[in-house]
């Protein structure tokens, strides 16, 4: 009876695990045949390869919802493509005017705001932050320059104190945490990605150097977005929320399937999770409310590896 019970248990486990193990392999094989690769828009002659790569993104199941890509050359659009869903669960298709969360692309926009101040002679890239933000210079940060911040050399990829969601709307609170933070390396001596801290530090620079004392969001809107009639924001107006694509994350099934397609993902994940004392781990733990984990990292890695 005992042996039969053990056999039944093993059989039940096999019953549960078989679809999990075999499913991704089957998905890899059938994916080119079951996904819709319909996309919309245009490409100029000579850029058909972009269209085919974008279509494969859907046809091979690499894009689980929707996407868009636009390329300008010398001020003229040469590629403008979109496809898939803005919200698959609600059956809302991606349209030409669908907006999406920019994530770390916001860093380039933030750096552009700093460039405007430099162009106006209000700031230099070699200026020390302590020239206009004296409190920043605590604990070995006194020689940090504006260039160090923009090139991820400030030594603050994470803060000593956790970054809470309340810090996002309370600049005084987050700045106190920045001022008290000890740099992980000597500022200017090395470069390491400042995933979350970058925006808060740049915001502090903008508000202290701008003649009107505006924060980064307001400066961007008044000096760049409105004058050039751009459809981009830091934060989104409630009236525009219906145009924003829904951000989703991959299921375990998709995760396993894509690890089979690209085993390099496993090595990448080991960098994030294997060593608890490393910078990447501490960056993740610094913002527990913001999921910086495999579901956001590995999907981007998978797509970039196709380029």
Secondary structure as the mmCIF struct_conf table of DSSP 4:
data_model
#
loop_
_struct_conf.conf_type_id
_struct_conf.id
_struct_conf.beg_label_comp_id
_struct_conf.beg_label_asym_id
_struct_conf.beg_label_seq_id
_struct_conf.end_label_comp_id
_struct_conf.end_label_asym_id
_struct_conf.end_label_seq_id
HELX_RH_AL_P HELX_RH_AL_P1 UNK A 2 UNK A 34
BEND BEND1 UNK A 35 UNK A 35
STRN STRN1 UNK A 39 UNK A 43
TURN_TY1_P TURN_TY1_P1 UNK A 45 UNK A 46
HELX_RH_AL_P HELX_RH_AL_P2 UNK A 48 UNK A 59
TURN_TY1_P TURN_TY1_P2 UNK A 60 UNK A 61
BEND BEND2 UNK A 64 UNK A 65
STRN STRN2 UNK A 66 UNK A 73
TURN_TY1_P TURN_TY1_P3 UNK A 74 UNK A 75
STRN STRN3 UNK A 76 UNK A 87
TURN_TY1_P TURN_TY1_P4 UNK A 88 UNK A 91
STRN STRN4 UNK A 92 UNK A 93
HELX_LH_PP_P HELX_LH_PP_P1 UNK A 94 UNK A 94
TURN_TY1_P TURN_TY1_P5 UNK A 96 UNK A 97
STRN STRN5 UNK A 99 UNK A 99
HELX_RH_3T_P HELX_RH_3T_P1 UNK A 103 UNK A 105
HELX_RH_AL_P HELX_RH_AL_P3 UNK A 106 UNK A 119
TURN_TY1_P TURN_TY1_P6 UNK A 120 UNK A 121
BEND BEND3 UNK A 122 UNK A 122
TURN_TY1_P TURN_TY1_P7 UNK A 125 UNK A 126
STRN STRN6 UNK A 128 UNK A 128
HELX_RH_3T_P HELX_RH_3T_P2 UNK A 129 UNK A 131
TURN_TY1_P TURN_TY1_P8 UNK A 132 UNK A 132
HELX_RH_3T_P HELX_RH_3T_P3 UNK A 134 UNK A 140
TURN_TY1_P TURN_TY1_P9 UNK A 141 UNK A 143
STRN STRN7 UNK A 145 UNK A 145
HELX_RH_AL_P HELX_RH_AL_P4 UNK A 146 UNK A 150
TURN_TY1_P TURN_TY1_P10 UNK A 151 UNK A 152
BEND BEND4 UNK A 154 UNK A 155
BEND BEND5 UNK A 157 UNK A 158
BEND BEND6 UNK A 160 UNK A 161
HELX_RH_3T_P HELX_RH_3T_P4 UNK A 165 UNK A 169
HELX_RH_AL_P HELX_RH_AL_P5 UNK A 171 UNK A 180
HELX_LH_PP_P HELX_LH_PP_P2 UNK A 181 UNK A 183
BEND BEND7 UNK A 184 UNK A 185
TURN_TY1_P TURN_TY1_P11 UNK A 187 UNK A 188
BEND BEND8 UNK A 189 UNK A 189
TURN_TY1_P TURN_TY1_P12 UNK A 195 UNK A 196
HELX_RH_AL_P HELX_RH_AL_P6 UNK A 197 UNK A 209
BEND BEND9 UNK A 210 UNK A 210
TURN_TY1_P TURN_TY1_P13 UNK A 211 UNK A 212
HELX_RH_AL_P HELX_RH_AL_P7 UNK A 216 UNK A 220
HELX_RH_PI_P HELX_RH_PI_P1 UNK A 221 UNK A 225
HELX_RH_AL_P HELX_RH_AL_P8 UNK A 226 UNK A 228
TURN_TY1_P TURN_TY1_P14 UNK A 229 UNK A 229
BEND BEND10 UNK A 234 UNK A 235
HELX_RH_3T_P HELX_RH_3T_P5 UNK A 238 UNK A 243
STRN STRN8 UNK A 244 UNK A 244
HELX_LH_PP_P HELX_LH_PP_P3 UNK A 245 UNK A 247
HELX_RH_AL_P HELX_RH_AL_P9 UNK A 252 UNK A 261
TURN_TY1_P TURN_TY1_P15 UNK A 263 UNK A 263
HELX_RH_AL_P HELX_RH_AL_P10 UNK A 264 UNK A 273
BEND BEND11 UNK A 274 UNK A 274
TURN_TY1_P TURN_TY1_P16 UNK A 276 UNK A 277
BEND BEND12 UNK A 278 UNK A 278
HELX_RH_AL_P HELX_RH_AL_P11 UNK A 279 UNK A 286
TURN_TY1_P TURN_TY1_P17 UNK A 287 UNK A 289
BEND BEND13 UNK A 290 UNK A 290
BEND BEND14 UNK A 293 UNK A 293
HELX_RH_AL_P HELX_RH_AL_P12 UNK A 294 UNK A 304
TURN_TY1_P TURN_TY1_P18 UNK A 305 UNK A 306
#
